Amino acid sequence: MAITSIKNLKEFSTNNDRFEGAHLLCPGCAHSMIVRELMNCTDDNLVISSNTGCLEVSTAVYPYTSWDTSWIHIGFENAATAVTGAEAMYKARKRKGTLKDPDAPVKFVAFGGDGSTYDIGFQWLSGAMERGHDFTYICLDNENYANTGGQRSSATPIGATTSTAQAGTHSYGKKEKKKDIVSIMAAHGSPYVAQLAPNKWKSMAKGFQKALETEGPCFINTVSACTTEWKFDPKDTIHITDLATDSLMFPIYEIIDGHELNILYRPKNIIKVEDYLGAQGRYKHLFKPENKHVIEQIQSDIDKKWDMLQRREEARI
Amino acid sequence: MAKEFDLNEVEVWDGNYAASQALRQAQIDVVAAYPITPSTPIVEGYGAYVANGYVDGEFVMVESEHAAMSGCVGAAAAGGRVATATSSQGFALMAEVLYQASGMRLPIVLTVVNRALASPLNVRGDHSDMYLGRDSGWIQLDAFNAQEAYDLPLCAFKIGENLDVRLPVMVHQDGFTTSHKAQNVYPLKDETAYNFVGDYVPVDEMLDFTRPVTHGAQTEEDWHYEHKAKQHKALMDSRPVIDEVFAQFKELTGREYKRVETYMMEDAEVALILLGSSVESAVLAAKQLREEEGIKAGIIAPRCFRPFPYDLVRDALDVPTLKAVSCMDKSAPGGAMGALFNEVSAAAYTTSSRPLISNYIYGLGGRDFAIDEAKRIMKEQKAHADAGHITTNIQQFSGLRGPKLGFYETRRS
């Protein structure tokens, strides 16, 4: 595999750019940063699939396309199956000698939002992981159904307000905790699973490269800050993501072969989660006196998770 | 290279095994499938070929029928031959992706073993799943017996992959009555069958990296309408290609298929119009009626359900002697006249003779449809013909226990 240099951000960001700048994503959306980083970290040919969602509706509106590579979208739930169908076709045609360029290196990648990954496409993802196809699934996790106006998903954290789990006089927003998709995917026996963030672009690029290099089904959950539904200024996307990783709301780590856990980023100064929550409109109501207990709950959950991750890393399990 | 399968000149195969042999001979690149009664043996048969070296493509057993068709779409977009099989609930679960496959113009072949749709749960054959697919943008061919369940998939690849067509094709056969009934089948040699189907020609394939392609784009009110109109035109324009492929198949095998099959219609006074395995029973019944009672009975059977052969059905009905016809629908009509009745009636309206047309619902959930019942219905048509109008309700139920069920009366006298 042709790994590209990741020494210099400016150089890296313009390398082999196969995701065109003309698209309809919101200004400040982290999706395009993550997608470009994936596409720039390899020189191999790419076959990419996308579930229905913000990325898909913003990049392939006929007669235009932002994808200067092979790309397919079928439905909301089946990007994992679409790209693994293509991967099966690649194997068959390679064996039969019907490929135009049988020696061209190729990687298969599926993108899904959290709605299509944690919820509606969960079964399709699980099936593709179990079948052991050689592909990488990347979840662009913005913690809500942003494409349809910000409804709750099972990736929405407790306490966030969404249009279908609203904060109000009788509610502090979503009541349920976020699904732990990384553990679930690691439990599939995947050879490489990680949670990465675009503010830590070097570790993200390395993680992507590791997933692409690893034979078998790999899964990466990426934090994709959503200016529209998280409600922050579009210029603050990376700042908000810094708060997410420094508060350990989104710890950055990888799990190799389901058991070797490595923490990829340790904040020098771990900040309180209220600094992260307070920077976004979706958590504003939590700062009312009657909702303070939710912030305490979130902080307590973060502390326990961080403790668990460190213990696992130390114990190599 | 896949091993050659040693075949006799005549084999005793059921419809499922016949279909699986046709899929094997087409040397499919990817089969993505999920088992369901009664089409499971197609997938199992194919699995046995894979396990024993008769197939060198990929066989991907997925976790649902929705994923089966999704995998087929991804594989087909990557530029190779693709097929799968399903029935009933599996067909319903795949319905979303059926529309996507046809909208993306991918020539996938789906062998459908027709079965009732729940609820109540029922594994037996009727045409509910076939009818569910009728607006999905697929070509739908209908096999009436095991030989046709073998022949038609071979034709289906050649039709769907034709560069002027590029549409997915379903080949239907009836659950159990065809799929599980062993009959004499005359197969082609592997090489002959493959040469008939031909090599797959990739179009806009995702594995040609010199020419990146975007599959499955979004269109709103500015372009969606034009895409759907073009898709409809492609379906309508597939008619001469289907005829041509059937003609080539006849040249190769001597077996003749037409988009509308007619039996004894030249001088028919009454007729039944129906689909699937019931056609052969109805033909026997018509022959017996002619011999025993002198009733000039005939049978019309659309072989091609989509694109609906409006013109050929009209031609079949435009017989000067024809007075009364019953249109037989093997699918619960859900608050309407049967779908076949509606389409046939529309075609009949433009004939010069305008025969009387009534509607029978029959055979739901595998309820037997026997020769005696076919004869009774044709005799009833004779009574309509003699009276000059429909003497019963226009819609009736055949073989139903309990009180007689019927709806609507004619205003013709």
Interface residues (C-beta under 8 A of the other chain):
Chain A: N45 V47 S49 E56 V57 A60 V61 Y62 P63 T65 W67 D68 T69 S70 W71 I72 H73 I74 G75 E77 N78 T81 A82 V83 T84 G85 A86 A88 M89 Y90 K91 A92 R93 R95 K96 T98 L99 K100 D101 A104 V106 Q123 W124 S126 G127 E130 R131
Chain B: D29 V30 A32 D56 G57 E58 V60 M61 V62 E63 S64 H66 A67 S70 G71 C72 V73 G74 A75 A76 A77 A78 G79 G80 V82 E96 V97 Q100 M104 Y200 P202 M206 L207 D208 F209 T210 P212 V213 T214 H215 G216 A217 Q218 T219 E220 W223 H227
